[in-house]
Amino acid sequence: MQLRQSNIDRLADGAVYDTLIIGGGINGAVCAAALAGRGVKVGLVEQGDFAGMTSMWSSNLIWGGIKYMESRDFKLVRELCVSRNHLIKHYPSTVQEIRFLTTITKGFRWNPLMLWAGTWIYWLFGNCFTRVPRLPSLGTINREEPVINTKSATGCFEYSDAFLHDNDARFVWNFVRTAMNSGCVAANYVEATGFERQGKLWHVGLRDVMSGREWTVKAKTLVNACGPLADRTNALAHKKTEHSHVLSKGIHLIVDRITPNKRVLAFFDEDGRLFFAIPMGTRTCIGTTDTRTEDPHAAITDDDVKFVLDNINARLSLDKPLDRDDIIATRCGVRPLAVQNTSGGDRDFLQLSRKHEIDSDIDQGFISIFGGKLTDCINVGEEIVDLVKTMGIDIRFPDYRWYGEPVDAVRDEFFHQARLMKLDDYTDASASEPLSTRLWRRYAAHAIGILEYIREDPRQAEILIEGTEYIRAEVRQAARREMITKLEDFLRRRSKISLVSRQETIRQSAGLMEACELLFGEDARMRFDEYFRDHPVTNGIARDPGAGPLPADGATNDPATEHEKASKDQKEGDFETLNW
């Protein structure tokens, strides 16, 4: 909390910023890291928590968009494959190659051999960077993945993409932390209330959502990185742009692990779109849906849950079909999809993708980012640096590499210290990996500070919240360095505890209140009560606050649902090429 208040005070001290970024999702976070690392004076504000909207609802996949090959968008596939390779190379502890095993059922529009040939083209587009594709027989699949129902299958193929070992929101936060290490002044729960251009400066009204404090910040250039809210921000700034957003709602369900193998099981759902079962430690993430919506805070519906359960049960051979009681947590968010305003409101959605578009007003120093996805994030940061430079901002360190894990010497020093103190002896018996490996992946160079905590007090290496892999020292580190303002920020975004643990299990953890005391001090009880008030459990399933409670069977809490149902046959087919 001290870090946040300090940064708010700095934002309010009257200084003029080279660039002020509005929005702290993946686009805003990489822009801040890129600009600050290159020597630009940067401010970053986010009206909620960092990665609090689209960036925390992804499939945790870093992939080249193999599905876009069907729409012949080969240039985009090539660009995304190269971006995926770049992330694997520079984030080897976090972004890792994973195999996708795809099963084709009878009557599908493409022959399995044709699709397998497509995976080889996909592999070539990616410069042969990953393992080669494979065409296993159904008998091989029955031995390797007996959980797959192959009775109606005509074939399978396997290829590689990548995934985030930890959660997407943590990946975003690490860019924010990198930006702050380079001098960026960032604050969450700070909203922009108004924009005015005076001379050569933007005057931006800001409000601290937590305290109500209001002030004005001056900046030479502005970056609108508000994701699903970008159009609203442009309207507030009286900016007309070439692009705008349409929104697609997608959901995932988290259940107990359905296969011990660390691979993604991919299928085509009843509408012919890719459908995944993605490993998440001891859990599996299944989904997704694609439904057009007008609401950036769209809610999960009973139809969404039924669609996902029906599709996964039809494609797996389980002793007991998955039902609502098996759902540990849900994910429901919107994908902002960039469209040209000249295309009209009834344009064909078949060509839409998560490709980003950037509109700029060079004379007034205003940039708007539309679309985008985790895979393409480094390119977004680099493009924004180039644009800000054309607006007259001095890029003092143009050759500085602002992304990636620390150099080998820093990594080697961490692991050497860890071995000297026998850190891995503290690894909990239930842990999925050695403690040293996990700490390095999550905190990189900052993990060295965690070693110091443990050397001072071995109790700091103990698991604090039962059923998780978070030790006391990590919570202590988070309190000091990670700008955690609400309990949800820690449980859902800096960690993935609320994604892999049932809400009642979290509430009953003996260590949760101690974690709150470390994070919030005298406000511990208030933040504890606030979290469980805002995250009710309905039918045993916890819901995130923006989406409301999960509806009972047959009910809905999405105001757009009736419209969505009426246009389902028309729209869902149109979203065939959309993905996270």
N, C-alpha and C positions, 0 to 999 in steps of 0.2 A: 504493500500500500504506500510506503514511503517513496518508492520509485515513481509510481503514478503521480502522486501529489507534487513531487519535485518537477516532473516533466510538465505538468499543467502550469505550475508557477513559471517555468521557463517559456512556455507558449504564450503566457500572458504578460511577459515583461517588456513588450513593445518592440522587440527585435523584428527586423525585416528578413523574411526567408526567401531564398532563391526559388524554392518550390514547396508548395503545400499540397499534400496528397490527401484526398478525401476518400476513405474506404480502406479497410485493413484486411481484405481477403487476399487471395494469392496474388492478384494483379497489383494491388497497392503495396503489398509486402515486398515483392521483388523490385518494384519501382523505387521504394525507399532504400533497399539494400544497394541497388545499382547506383543510384544517384549519390547517396551518402558515401559509398565506397570510392567513388570517383571524385570526391571533394566538394560536392554541392551541399549547401546549407539547406537541410530538409526538415520539414515538419510532417507528421502523419497522425491523422485522427480517424477514429472509427466510432460510429454511434453506439455500437454494442461492444462485444468482445472481439478481438482479432479472430478472423476465420469463423465468425459467428453465423454466417449464412451459407451460401453455396459451397464455400470451401471446406465446410465440415460435413457435407452430405455426399461426398464422392464415393466411388467404389474402391478407393485406395489403389486404383490401377494407374500405372504409367504405361500407356500403350500407344502404338502408332495408328490406331484406327483402322484395323483391317477391314471393318465393315464398309468403309468409304470406298473400297475398291469396287464394290458392286455399283456405286453411282459414278464410277470412273473418275473420281477426284484423286488421280494419281499424284499430282503435285502436292496436295495436302498430306497424303499418306507418306510420301517421301520425306517431307519436312518434319512430320511428327515422329517418324522412325529415327531420323537423325537426332531430334531433340531427346527422344527416349534414350538413345545410346549415350548422349552427352550427360544426362542425369545419372545413368548407371556408372559411367566412368568417374564422375566427380563426387558422387555420393554413394560410394560402394557399401557403406554400412547401413544405409537407409533405403536406397532404391536398388532392388535386386531382381535379377531375372527370375521368371517363374514360367512354368509350362502351362499351356491352355489345352485341355483335352476336350474336343468338340465332337458331340454325337449327332449324327444326322438320321432322322426318322423317315419312314416310307412316305412318299408323296411330296417330299420337299422339292422346292423349285429348282435346285441344283443337284447334280450327281456328286457324291462324295469325292470321286476322282477329280472332278473339275475343281472342287473346293481345295483339295489337297494341292493341286497344281498352283492354285492361287496363293497358297501359303509359301510356296517356293519363290514366287514373284515378290511377295511381301518380304521374305527373308533377303532377297537381293536388294530391294528398296532400302533395307536397313544395313546395307554394306556387309551382309553376312556376319554381323556383329554377335548375334545370339546363336544358340545351338540350332542345328538343322531341323527342319520339320520331319515328322514321322507319320507313317500310315500303318497303324497297328490293326491287326485283325480283331474281329469281335471276340474271338476266343481269348486273345491277349487282354482285351479290356475286361472281360469277365474275371480273369485272374488278377489283374492289377487293381481294378476298381469294381469289385462285385456290387457296390452300392448303386451302380448305374443300371437302369432297366434297359436291356438291349433287345427285348422281344420284338419291338417294332422298328429297330434300328437297321439301316442299310449300310452303315459304315461309320468310321471315326477317323479323325486326324488330329495331330498334335503339333503345336508350334510354340514359340516363345514370345513373351512380352515381359513386362516388369510390374512390380507392385511396391507399395510403401510398407516397410516392415512395421513401423508404428503408424499412427493415424494421420490422416491428411491435415488436420488442424495443427498438430504438432509440427509438421513440415512447414506450414505457413508461419507459425510462431518463430521458428528458428531463423527465418528471413528477417522478421521484425527485430529479433535480438541482434542479428548481424548488423542491421541498419543502425541500431542504437550504439553498438560497439564502434561504429564509424562516425558517430556524432549526431545521428538523427534524433530529433525530439519527438517521441511518439506517446500517445495516450489513448487508451480505450475508454468507452462510455463517454465520448465527447462528440456531440453532433454539430453539424454545420447548419446554421439557422438563416443565413442570408449571404448574398454575394453582391459586391459593387466594385466596378472598375473606376478608380480615380487616378487620372494621369497614367503613370506607368506601373501602378500597383493595384493589386486586388485587395480589397478589404473584406475579410470573411468573418461573419459573426459566428462565434462558437459558444456552446453551452455544455457545462459539465452535467451529464444526465444524473449523476449520483447526488450532487449537492445543489444544483440549480444555478451555480455561478455562471455568469455570462461575461464575455469579453470579445475583443476584435483582434484578429491577427492580420498582418500585412505580408503579402507575398508577391514576388515578381511574376511567377507562373503558378498555374493550378493544374492538378491532375485529378480528374473525376474517375475514380476506380471503385465505384459503388456497386458494381455487379448488377443484380436485379433492380436496384434502386437508381441506376445511372440515369435513366430517363427523367426521373423525378428531380434529381440533382441538376440536370441540365435545364429543366423548366424553371427551377428556383433561381438559376443563374442567368435566365433569359437567353439561353444558347440553343440555336437551331443546328442540328447535325445531319450528316448524310445518312447515318445509321441509327437504328434504335433496337430495342429488344422485343422478342416474343419469349414467353416463358413456358418451359416444360417441367411438369412436376414428376419427380421420380422417388420411389420409396425402396428401402431395403429392410429385410427382417434379419435379426441376429438370433441364431439358434445354437444349440450344442453342436460340436464338431461332427460332421457327417462322414468324414473320411480321414484317416490318419495321414494320408499322403499330402505333401505340400505342393499341390497343383490346383489350378482353377478348373472346375468342371463347367463347360460351356454347352449350352443347348440353344435351340431356336424355339421360342415360345409359340403359343397357339396363333399368334399374329405374324409369325415369321421373323421376329426380332431376336437378337442375341440376349440370352438370359444366363446368369452366372451363379455359381456357388463358389464363393471366394474364401480361402482360409484366413482366419483371424485368430491365430494362436489356438486356444482350446475351443474356439467358436467358429462358426461358419456364417458368412454374410451372403444372403440370397436376394436376388432381384435382377432387374429393376423394372419399373413401369415408365411409360412415357405418355403423359396426358397434358394437353395444352391447358393452361390456366392463366388468368389475369392477376392472380393474387401472389405477390412475392413471398407471402408467408403461408402458402397453401398447406392445408392440413391433410393428414392421412385419413382415408375412409375405409369402411368395411369392405367395399368392393376392391380396393387396392390390396388389402390383406388377403382376401379370398383369391384374387388373381395370382398372387405370388405363391400362396400355398398350393393352389390347384396345379400350377405349372410345375413346381418342384416335385410334388408328389407323383405326377404323371411320368416323370423322367427318372425317378429313383426307385430302387427296390429296398424298402425299409421294412423292418419287422412291424413297425407301427407308423402309419402316415403322420406327417407333421401336422399339428393343429395349433390353435391359438395358445394353448397351455404351454407349448414348447418355445414360444417367442420370449426371448430374454430382453430384447430392446428393439426399437424401431428407428429407422432413419427416414426422414421425409424432408425434401428440399426442392428448390426449383433450379433449373439450369437456364441461364440467360443466353439466348441464341441471337446472334447478330443478324439483322436483316437491313437491306437498303430501304429507306423510306419511300423511294420512288416505285417500289415493287408492288405496293398496294396491300391492303389488309387480308386479301384472300389468296395470297401467293401460294405456290406449290411448296410444301415443306420437304419434299423428297431430297432436295439438295442442301438442306440445312445441316450444319455440323457445329462443333464447338470451336471452330476457327475464330481467332480474335480479329477484330478490326479496330483501328485507331483513327479517330477524327481529330483534327487540330485547327485552331485559329492562331496562326503564327503571330499576327499583329497584336492580339490581345493576350497571348500567352496562356491559352486554355486548351487542354487536352482531354478527350473522352475515350475511355477504353470500353469496348463492347465484346461480349463473348469471352472466349479463352478457356483454358483448362490447365490442370497441373502439369501435364506433359510439356506444354509449350511455354512454361513460365520464364525461362531464361531469355528467350527471344523477346518477350514483352519488355523485360527490364532493359535490354540492350536498345530496343527501338525507342523507348522513352528517353534514354540518355541522349540519343542522336537528335530527337525532336527538341528537347530542352536546350541543347547546344545551338540549334538553329534559331532559338528564341533569344539568344544573346547571353545565356548563362555560361559562365566560365567552368569548364570541366578540367579541374586542376590535375587530376591523375587519370588520364584517358586510358592508360594501359593496365590499370589495376584490375585483377580478377576478383570480383566481389562475391562469387558463389563458390560452392564446393567445400569439402571437408578440409581441416587443417593439413599442413604439410606433414610428410611422413615423420619428420623429426619430433613434432609435437605428439603425434600418435604413439611413436615408440617410447617417448618419455613417460606418457601416461601408463602404458602397459608395463614398463619397467618398474615404475613405482608400485603398480598394483601387484606385481609378482613379489616385490620385496616385502610388502606387508601381507602377503598371502590373502589378497582380497577375495579370491574365488572360494576360499574356505567358508566365507560368510554366505555363500549362495544358498537360498532357501531350498529345501528338498523338493518342493513343488514347482520350482522355477523351470522355465523352458530353455534357459541358456545360462552360461556363466555370468556372474554379476559384472565382471569387468567388461565383457562384450556389450552388455545391455547399457551400462552407463556411458560408454564411449559413443554408442550409436545415438543415444538420446541427447547427450550434452557436449560431445566432442571436446574441445579444449577446456570448457567449463567443468568437465568431469574431474579435472585435477583438484578443483576446490572441494568436491565431494569427498575425495580421498582424505583431505585434511580434516574434515569433520569426523570421519571414521577413525583416523589415528588418534584424535583427541578423545573420542568416546565410542568404543566398539558398539554400543547400543544403537548408534546411528545407522548401522548396517542391518538392523532388524526390519522385517516387513511391518509396516505401520497399520495398513488397512487390510484386514484378513481377506484372503481370496484374490489378492492382487499381487503384483510384483514391484510395488513401490515401497522403498525403504524410507525410514525416518529422515535420513540425510537429504533425500530428493525433495521431500516436502519442505524441509528447511531451506534448501536452495531455491525452490520455487517461490517461497515467501519473499526472498530477497531480490530475485532477479527476473521474475516472470510476470509481474504486474497482474497478479490474480486479485480480482475485485469482488467476484462472487464465487461461491463454492462450485457452481456449474463450470466456471472457467477452468478449474483444476480437474474436476471429475470427467468432463466431457471433451475439453480441447487440449489442455496441456498434457493430459493423460487420456486414456480411453477406458477408464474404470467403469463409467456408466454405460458403455457400449457392451461390455463383456460380463457385467455382474447385474443380477437382478436388483431392483431398487430396494426391496426389503432387506436383501443381504447387505447392501451398502449401509442402510439405516442402522442395522443391528451390529455393525462392526464396532468392536470396542475401541479401535484406534481412530475412528472418524472424528470424534470430538477433539482428540489431541491434535489431529491434523488441522482442524478448524482453529484451534488455539495458536498453532504455529503460523497459520496463514493470516488470521484476522485479529489476533490478540483479544482485546476486550469485546470485540464485536463477534466473537466465535458463535455464541448461541443464536444471535440474530441471523447470521448467515446460514447456519444449520437449519433453522426453522424456515427461513426464506426459501431455501432450495427445495425442501420437501413440500412446502406449500405450492410452489410453482411447478413442481414435477409430480403431479398426482399419479397414482397407480390405478388404472381402470382395467378390470378383468385380468389383473396380475401383470399388466404391461405398463411401464413408465413412459411418459410422454414428455417431449421437450416443450418448453413454455410457449413458443410462438405458434405451435400447431394445435394446442388445446388437447383435451383428453381423447384417447382412442375410443371411437364409437362402439357401442354394443352391437352384436350381430344384427344386421339389417338396418342399422342407423347410419347417419352421416353427419359430420360437422363441417363439411366443406361447402361454403355458400355457392360455389360454382358447379357443384356436383350434378345438379339436374341438367344444366347446359352441357356438361361433359358427357353425361349418359346419352343425351339426345344426339350428340355429334360423334359418338364413340367410333362407329363404323367408318365414318369419313376420316376422322382425325388420326386415330391410332395407327392406321396403315400409313398415313403420311409421315409419321415420326419414325419410320422404319430405320432410317440412317442416323438417328440421334444416339448419343452416348454420353457417359460422364466424361 
